[in-house]
Amino acid sequence: MELVYQDKYVTRYYYPEYQILAEYWSDTTLKMSDEEFILAEKEFENAFILYKPRKLLSQLQKFQYPITPEIQDWIKETVAKTSVENGVRFKADVFNKTDISNAENFDGLDINQMSVEQLMDDVIETMSMEYKAFDNEEEAMQWLISK
């Protein structure tokens, strides 16, 4: 495991033996500005180019930042596109169990996690990426390792 990036909002690691890039968001994202979020996402984009991971894990149980429709569009046009262009084919998100009543359609997500779900719906529609939501990081990692 190699530390890729860390700030007060997110920590990212690369697991070379599994080709997994993992990100762990903190609850400090509640106070995150749009500019800070975009900066963190640009660093994510750089990691795709440098490491060329095939798989992504996003630990979102503490994620509090509401992704606006404008920022969702920016992510789709830049970060998501760069991820796929550099080999990402599988993505797992980990949400709180109480926030997922049905992992297939995301009923019960809070507004911040709904913004993530909306973004992933759009990304999956337009790019070659297999996606699954989990309420347990260990299960998410096992799913990614099996791919």
PATIZA-996492 format. One record per residue (C-alpha): residue in three letters; y negated, z, x negated; residue number from 1. Coordinates in steps of 0.001 Angstrom, whole numbers, plus 500000, padded with zeros to 6 digits. Last residue first. Example, Ala and Ser with C-alpha at 12.3 -4.5 7.8 and 13.67 -1.06 7.14 Angstrom:
<sites>
Ser/501060/507140/486330/2
Ala/504500/507800/487700/1
</sites>
This chain:
<sites>
Lys/508564/489280/512259/147
Ser/510687/492438/512096/146
Ile/508037/494184/509967/145
Leu/505474/493556/512726/144
Trp/507668/495116/515416/143
Gln/508478/498069/513168/142
Met/504773/498577/512442/141
Ala/503916/498576/516159/140
Glu/506749/501002/516910/139
Glu/505493/503380/514197/138
Glu/501911/503081/515441/137
Asn/502740/504185/518986/136
Asp/500914/503184/522172/135
Phe/501598/499504/521595/134
Ala/499992/496140/522359/133
Lys/501608/492824/521378/132
Tyr/500282/489532/520066/131
Glu/501814/486306/518733/130
Met/499196/484050/517156/129
Ser/498752/480297/517177/128
Met/495147/480090/518342/127
Thr/493235/479201/521515/126
Glu/494840/481285/524233/125
Ile/495818/484101/521870/124
Val/492198/484463/520716/123
Asp/490851/484533/524277/122
Asp/493308/487180/525442/121
Met/492653/489118/522216/120
Leu/488912/489268/522936/119
Gln/489456/490441/526489/118
Glu/491863/493135/525238/117
Val/489354/494372/522654/116
Ser/486625/494574/525329/115
Met/489091/496396/527587/114
Gln/489577/498932/524795/113
Asn/485904/499773/524866/112
Ile/485789/499910/528682/111
Asp/488785/502221/529017/110
Leu/492191/500648/529554/109
Gly/494031/501453/532782/108
Asp/495654/498100/533457/107
Phe/496300/496324/530138/106
Asn/498253/493363/531552/105
Glu/501464/493472/529521/104
Ala/500982/496959/528086/103
Asn/501052/498457/531578/102
Ser/499628/501936/532077/101
Ile/497850/501795/528757/100
Asp/494966/504189/528249/99
Thr/497112/507320/528478/98
Lys/499273/505939/525670/97
Asn/496250/505627/523410/96
Phe/495969/502139/521902/95
Val/497759/500499/518968/94
Asp/497151/496791/518486/93
Ala/499748/494464/516975/92
Lys/498993/491013/515628/91
Phe/501313/488239/514432/90
Arg/500623/484774/512982/89
Val/497985/485359/510307/88
Gly/498158/482580/507690/87
Asn/494707/482002/506232/86
Glu/493495/479585/508915/85
Val/494669/482109/511523/84
Ser/492571/484925/510064/83
Thr/489575/482640/509457/82
Lys/489543/481605/513126/81
Ala/489758/485222/514257/80
Val/486895/486228/511949/79
Thr/484540/483332/512646/78
Glu/484438/481608/516050/77
Lys/486534/484205/517879/76
Ile/484580/487078/516310/75
Trp/481218/485486/517239/74
Asp/482384/484975/520831/73
Gln/483472/488626/521074/72
Ile/480083/489581/519587/71
Glu/478311/487752/522407/70
Pro/480648/489199/525051/69
Thr/479819/492708/523798/68
Ile/482395/494744/521868/67
Pro/482090/498359/522995/66
Tyr/482548/500618/519930/65
Gln/484748/503657/520588/64
Phe/487919/503073/518535/63
Lys/489878/506324/518159/62
Gln/493250/504978/519347/61
Leu/492468/501540/517937/60
Gln/494936/501243/515037/59
Ser/494831/497503/514407/58
Leu/497892/496023/512684/57
Leu/497764/492468/511434/56
Lys/500527/490157/510187/55
Arg/500825/487044/508021/54
Pro/498421/488375/505393/53
Lys/496445/485933/503211/52
Tyr/495288/488637/500767/51
Leu/491903/487294/499564/50
Ile/490929/485042/502468/49
Phe/492131/487445/505124/48
Ala/490437/490327/503273/47
Asn/487109/488469/503314/46
Glu/487347/488179/507118/45
Phe/487906/491924/507375/44
Glu/484791/492451/505231/43
Lys/482911/490227/507685/42
Glu/484274/492424/510483/41
Ala/482854/495560/508862/40
Leu/479449/493865/508498/39
Ile/479571/492752/512140/38
Phe/480304/496301/513271/37
Glu/477448/497687/511173/36
Glu/475029/495094/512592/35
Asp/476115/495827/516154/34
Ser/475418/499516/515569/33
Met/478150/502176/515335/32
Lys/477573/505521/517005/31
Leu/480815/505534/519028/30
Thr/482481/503968/515990/29
Thr/482550/507501/514534/28
Asp/485862/507873/516384/27
Ser/487603/506227/513461/26
Trp/489217/502783/513203/25
Tyr/492378/502267/511143/24
Glu/493019/498718/509949/23
Ala/496274/497273/508692/22
Leu/496874/494030/506788/21
Ile/500592/493352/506768/20
Gln/502376/490955/504375/19
Tyr/505452/493228/504564/18
Glu/505902/493999/500832/17
Pro/502175/493433/500299/16
Tyr/501082/496294/502597/15
Tyr/497303/495853/502681/14
Tyr/495099/498704/503778/13
Arg/491906/498933/505821/12
Thr/489741/501955/506619/11
Val/487163/501825/509405/10
Tyr/484030/503556/510627/9
Lys/482641/505623/507736/8
Asp/483440/502852/505258/7
Gln/486666/501729/503628/6
Tyr/488086/498431/502447/5
Val/491247/497049/500864/4
Leu/493222/500159/499876/3
Glu/496614/498968/498647/2
Met/500000/500000/500000/1
</sites>
